[in-house]
Amino acid sequence: MSNLKQGIQKVKKIDYLPLIFAYAVIIIFFSVCSPYFLSFTNFMSIILYASIVGILSLTTCLVLAAGQIDFSAGSVIALGSCVMGIMMRGGSSVWAAMAVCMLISALTGVYNGIMIAYVGMNPFIATLAGMQMFRGIAYLLTDARSITITNNVFKFIGRARTMGVPNAAWIMLLLLLLFGIVAKYTAFGRRIFVIGGSQKVAYLSGINVKRDTLLLFVIHGVVTGVATVIFTAQLGAALPAAAQNTNFTAISACVLGGVSLTGGKGSLMGSVIGALLLETLSNGMNMLGVASFWQDVITGFVLIFAVTLDIIKNRRKGSSY
């Protein structure tokens, strides 16, 4: 009996538990409203397109938990995608193109990390400037034109399935397990949450705040590179105007998943579920023929609701925004 009570208490402590209930309600609602929604094929489609935001939300969650923010991820995806398109059009191998994409994405993380940790620039301003610069470079490199990419390796990564599940989803699951271990069982992961709780306390505890912040943004850049490869593979083209709202969607997924915008708290699993919920919501509304502008309104309302709940939760614990 005591074990049962302990189990119930553990379940109650899960930050993203309300999100799971909300997700269940959304699934039931769309299943009743559309006969085509509740099918294996449709759910695999949802997972396929949610994988990009799901992957990006993993390190976005850690960035937010560290008390930082990144608005440049969508532009990094556009830049990396365009570089891959140019290289492959010029005859480079797909592996070389992906390697350069990952390198560029890591370098954008270096830029963000240095500007924020060492220069002392506000993360909002630093990453907003990066967002403008990276996309501007993508436009310059492509002369504002799209580049079609046809490659079997890309098709396998972006659209093929293994055991009926999209390969992109397997990559997302692998990264979820990896960063779950990093966040929970490594000193670096624990330091990130301490830094997010209070940089002053972290510094006084002997944590090299600047170094860990820089490393976090570099890791975030590398994971953004992974998301870039999958995004480009799914799209089959490199577009300088692509992924404009992807970073905001990833932040929304993290907030829905229980990440506190004040830092110090976050859930990787909750962030991934948040990404799935947003894609499920979009998929269901498309099936019901909801106009795109109404979809934006509804998605925005869902985000405001989630942030409001987070504010109320923090106030009950004695903190505030």
Secondary structure, DSSP 8 states (H G I E B T S, - for coil): -HHHHHHHHHHHT-TTHHHHHHHHHHHHHHHHH-TTTSSHHHHHHHHHHHHHHHHHHHHHHHHHHTT---S-HHHHHHHHHHHHHHHHHTT--HHHHHHHHHHHHHHHHHHHHIIIIIS---HHHHHHHHHHHHHHHHHHHHTT--EE---HHHHHHHT-EETTEEHHHHHHHHHHHHHHHHHHHSHHHHHHHHHHH-HHHHHHTT--HHHHHHHHHHHHHHHHHHHHHHHHHHHTEE-TTTTTTHHHHHHHHHHHTT--TTSS---HHHHHHHHHHHHHHHHHHHHTT--HHHHHHHHHHHHHHHHHHHHHHHHHTT---
